[in-house]
Amino acid sequence: MMLNLTVKSALASARRAQGALWSGLWRIALPNHCTLCGNLSQQRVCGACDTTPNENSVRRCPCCAAAFEPGLEQGLESAQRCGACLASPPAFDASWVVADYAAPLDALAQALKFSAQPGLARWFADKLAAHAHLARLEIDCIIPVPLSPERLAARGYNQSWEIARPLARQLRVPAASGYLQRLRDTAPQTEINDARQRRHNVRGAFALNARSAHHSAQGLSGLHIAVVDDVMTSGATLAEIAGVLKRAGVARVTNLVALRTPPPQTRYVTASQHGHPHSLKH
């Protein structure tokens, strides 16, 4: 009996090794092409186009993920927020992003959103999962930024949900697309330059889904919710959503975003400088 088990185990190991060998040979024989530059690549984004390794040297605000200007981050504590978040704390608690919304990765986000290529979401999900594992985030549930019914019908899919699903599988946490609903279709935030107008644009645009309203007092109370979006511009949309979730009893809201648009007028200030307008850099 023991001999049979040993033989079966050896055969199983041999089959796994053979499968891995054929899989490797298959990838070599049929290489993929980089989505961005078109060069041969074993990855969806080749090493030349993947700028995310440079992120290791970028210091970001732990709240809104805005990058600190080179040199100004020196001496800041790891948990130090930027001046904008100190002056007007948003409803969310933290943000993690893959990279800034800049070439060449901005083309990847555009293809995901406007070129009917939802499969590209997996690449962003992999990167965000790596961040979450590194930061040891203890998330209870992942939800996407919802689209309006009109925009969802026109696009055919929600790009944020396409990122959220594989991300949730990697983090082994539930993902739910029905907790939130968008009450009205809003103008794209990228078309609005003024931060105050952006906040006004999304004010009251989100609510808990009526069919899931009972979760506000039972299923959501005290939870750490991660909100997934493809692009974070000013943070107004995510702040509005975080406010809805906090009023429903959620204890902590963390944003997991593919790309972050660099704020044009981010204020950088240390805690000791907070409250002194003349020390703010605009």
C-alpha positions in Angstrom: 0.0 0.0 0.0 2.8 2.4 0.9 4.6 1.5 -2.3 1.5 2.3 -4.4 1.2 5.7 -2.7 4.8 6.4 -3.4 4.5 5.5 -7.0 1.3 7.6 -7.4 3.0 10.5 -5.8 6.0 10.2 -8.1 3.8 9.9 -11.2 1.8 13.0 -10.1 5.1 15.0 -9.6 6.3 13.8 -13.0 3.0 15.0 -14.7 3.3 18.4 -13.0 6.8 18.8 -14.1 5.9 17.7 -17.7 3.0 20.2 -17.7 5.2 23.0 -16.5 7.8 22.1 -19.2 5.2 22.1 -22.0 3.7 25.3 -20.7 7.1 27.0 -20.8 7.9 25.7 -24.3 4.5 26.9 -25.5 5.1 30.4 -24.2 8.5 30.4 -26.0 7.1 29.0 -29.2 4.1 31.5 -29.3 5.3 34.7 -27.6 2.9 37.5 -27.0 3.1 41.1 -28.0 3.4 44.1 -25.7 0.0 45.8 -25.7 1.7 49.2 -25.7 4.6 49.0 -28.1 3.9 45.8 -30.0 7.3 44.2 -29.4 7.5 40.5 -28.6 7.0 40.0 -24.9 6.1 37.2 -22.5 4.1 39.8 -20.5 1.1 41.9 -21.5 3.4 44.9 -20.9 7.0 44.5 -21.8 9.9 45.6 -19.5 10.6 48.7 -21.5 7.0 50.0 -21.2 6.4 48.8 -17.6 7.5 51.9 -15.6 6.1 50.5 -12.3 9.6 49.5 -11.0 10.4 53.2 -10.8 7.5 53.5 -8.3 9.8 52.1 -5.6 11.5 55.5 -5.4 8.4 57.6 -5.5 7.1 58.9 -2.2 3.3 59.4 -2.1 0.8 60.9 0.3 -0.6 57.8 2.1 -4.1 59.3 2.0 -4.6 60.6 -1.6 -1.5 58.9 -3.3 -0.3 62.2 -4.7 3.4 62.0 -5.4 5.6 64.4 -3.3 7.9 66.5 -5.4 11.5 65.2 -5.5 13.5 66.6 -2.7 10.4 67.8 -0.7 9.8 64.3 0.7 13.0 64.3 2.6 12.5 64.2 6.3 8.8 63.4 6.1 7.5 60.5 8.1 6.2 57.5 6.2 2.6 58.3 7.4 2.9 62.1 6.6 0.0 63.4 4.5 0.3 66.1 1.9 -0.8 69.6 2.6 -4.1 69.2 0.8 -5.1 66.2 2.9 -4.0 67.9 6.1 -6.0 71.1 5.2 -9.1 69.2 4.1 -9.1 65.6 5.1 -11.1 63.4 2.6 -13.6 60.8 3.8 -11.3 58.0 2.7 -8.4 56.8 4.8 -5.8 55.7 2.3 -5.0 55.2 -1.4 -2.7 52.9 -3.3 -2.0 53.4 -7.0 0.0 51.5 -9.6 1.6 54.6 -11.1 0.8 58.1 -12.3 -1.5 58.7 -15.2 1.3 59.3 -17.7 2.9 57.8 -20.8 3.1 55.0 -21.5 0.7 53.4 -19.0 -2.0 56.0 -19.6 -2.5 54.3 -23.0 -3.2 51.1 -21.3 -5.9 52.7 -19.1 -7.4 54.3 -22.2 -7.5 51.0 -24.1 -9.2 49.3 -21.1 -11.8 52.0 -20.8 -12.5 53.0 -24.4 -11.3 50.3 -26.7 -13.3 47.4 -25.4 -10.3 45.5 -24.0 -11.5 44.5 -20.5 -8.7 41.8 -20.4 -6.2 44.6 -19.7 -7.7 44.9 -16.3 -5.9 41.8 -15.1 -2.5 43.6 -15.5 -3.6 46.4 -13.2 -5.1 43.9 -10.7 -1.8 42.0 -10.5 0.0 45.3 -9.7 -2.5 46.4 -7.1 -2.5 42.9 -5.5 1.3 43.2 -5.1 0.8 46.6 -3.3 -1.8 45.1 -1.0 0.3 42.1 -0.1 3.3 44.3 0.6 1.3 46.7 2.7 -0.4 43.8 4.5 -3.8 45.3 3.9 -6.5 43.5 5.8 -9.5 44.2 3.6 -13.0 42.8 4.3 -14.6 43.5 0.9 -13.8 45.0 -2.5 -16.3 47.2 -4.4 -15.9 49.0 -7.7 -16.8 52.6 -8.5 -20.2 52.1 -10.2 -21.2 53.4 -13.6 -24.5 54.8 -14.5 -26.9 52.4 -16.3 -26.6 54.6 -19.4 -22.8 54.5 -19.5 -22.7 50.8 -18.6 -25.0 50.0 -21.5 -22.9 52.1 -23.9 -19.6 50.6 -22.8 -20.8 47.0 -22.1 -18.7 46.6 -19.0 -17.5 48.5 -15.9 -13.7 48.8 -16.2 -13.4 49.2 -12.4 -15.3 46.0 -11.8 -13.1 44.2 -14.3 -10.1 45.2 -12.1 -11.9 44.4 -8.9 -12.8 40.8 -9.7 -9.3 39.4 -10.3 -7.9 41.6 -7.5 -10.4 40.1 -5.0 -9.5 36.6 -6.1 -5.8 37.3 -5.6 -6.4 38.8 -2.2 -9.0 36.1 -1.3 -11.6 38.5 -0.2 -15.2 38.9 -1.5 -16.0 41.4 -4.2 -19.4 43.0 -4.5 -20.7 45.2 -7.3 -24.2 45.7 -5.9 -23.5 47.6 -2.7 -23.4 50.9 -4.4 -25.3 52.5 -7.2 -24.8 55.7 -9.2 -28.0 57.7 -9.0 -27.3 59.9 -12.0 -24.9 60.1 -14.9 -22.3 62.8 -14.2 -20.0 64.8 -16.5 -16.5 63.2 -16.7 -14.3 64.7 -14.0 -11.5 65.1 -16.5 -13.6 67.8 -18.3 -13.8 69.9 -15.1 -10.7 71.8 -14.0 -12.0 73.4 -10.8 -11.8 71.2 -7.7 -14.9 72.7 -6.1 -16.9 72.1 -9.3 -15.7 68.5 -9.3 -17.0 67.9 -5.8 -20.3 69.5 -6.8 -20.5 67.4 -9.9 -20.5 64.1 -7.9 -22.3 65.3 -4.8 -25.2 63.0 -4.1 -24.4 60.9 -7.2 -24.0 57.7 -5.2 -26.0 55.7 -2.7 -26.3 52.3 -1.2 -28.3 50.0 -3.4 -31.9 49.8 -2.1 -31.8 46.0 -2.4 -28.7 45.9 -0.2 -29.8 48.6 2.2 -30.0 46.1 5.1 -26.2 45.7 4.8 -25.7 49.3 6.0 -26.5 48.3 9.6 -25.5 44.6 9.5 -23.0 43.6 6.8 -21.0 46.8 6.4 -20.7 48.1 10.0 -17.1 48.1 11.2 -15.6 46.7 8.0 -12.6 47.8 6.0 -13.8 48.4 2.4 -11.5 48.8 -0.6 -12.9 50.9 -3.5 -11.4 50.1 -6.9 -11.2 52.7 -9.7 -9.3 52.9 -13.0 -8.2 56.5 -12.7 -8.1 58.9 -9.8 -8.1 62.5 -10.8 -8.9 64.9 -8.0 -10.3 62.2 -5.6 -13.7 63.9 -5.5 -15.5 60.8 -6.7 -13.8 58.5 -4.3 -14.3 60.9 -1.4 -18.0 61.1 -2.2 -18.2 57.3 -2.2 -16.2 57.0 1.0 -18.7 59.4 2.7 -21.6 57.2 1.7 -19.8 54.1 3.0 -18.8 55.8 6.3 -22.4 56.9 6.9 -23.4 53.3 6.5 -21.1 52.3 9.3 -17.9 51.3 7.4 -14.9 51.8 9.7 -12.2 52.3 7.0 -12.1 53.0 3.3 -9.0 52.4 1.2 -8.8 53.3 -2.5 -7.1 50.8 -4.9 -6.6 52.7 -8.1 -4.8 51.8 -11.4 -3.4 55.3 -12.2 -3.3 58.6 -10.4 -3.5 61.9 -12.3 -0.8 64.2 -10.8 -2.6 67.1 -9.1 -1.8 70.4 -10.7 -1.8 72.4 -7.5 -0.9 69.9 -4.7 0.2 71.6 -1.5 3.2 70.0 0.1 3.6 70.7 3.8 5.0 69.0 6.9 3.0 68.6 10.1 5.0 71.3 11.8 4.2 73.7 8.9 0.4 73.0 8.9 -1.6 76.0 9.7 0.9 78.5 8.2 -0.4 79.5 4.7 2.9 81.2 3.8 4.7 77.9 4.1 2.5 76.1 1.5 3.8 75.5 -1.9 1.1 75.8 -4.7 
